[in-house]
Amino acid sequence: MTGGVLVAGIGNLFLGDDGFGPEVVRRLVADPGPPLPAGVRVVDYGIRGMHLAYDLLDGYDALVLVDACPGGGAPGELTVLEVGPDDLGTGEFDAHGMNPVSVLANLDQLGGTLPLTHVVGCTPADVEEGIGLSEAVAAAVPEAVAEVRALVRRLSAAGPAPRTPTTEPAPARTRRS
């Protein structure tokens, strides 16, 4: 693969709302809506960080991570962020787990380059052991699918992004579901 957009669902299905990312990509693939643009690959990575890291070595123009993102918002609140190398800091890479920040921060150690990256995140209500999303997070899934579709269309239409790191703060948008 050279170019294109990778949509990555991140999360553990056995920890309640942490399964948000996999559920969004599952619905995105099953959605009977218009097909995604050519060059878009949608993958449920779950907690396989090394798999994501190696797939990113294929040279994607853009990455869209879909994940539960703890924060100060209400459960079910969606946030869309653009993330660059300066936003990542450092972190120890765990070949047996999934810490998206560590995966992306250490991509250069594997010989890769961080593509233009966006995160579609949802504030979880519950990440305790258990299968299934909370009511608030489940209600946010259709909006997240629509947001990912719109983002992928914009990224695909924009073509390859320059890979020069910037020092400007990443823009953030937050919506209440």
Helices and strands as residue ranges (DSSP letters): E 5-10, G 16-19, H 20-30, E 40-46, H 49-56, E 62-68, E 78-83, H 85-88, H 100-105, G 107-110, E 116-122, H 135-158, E 172-175
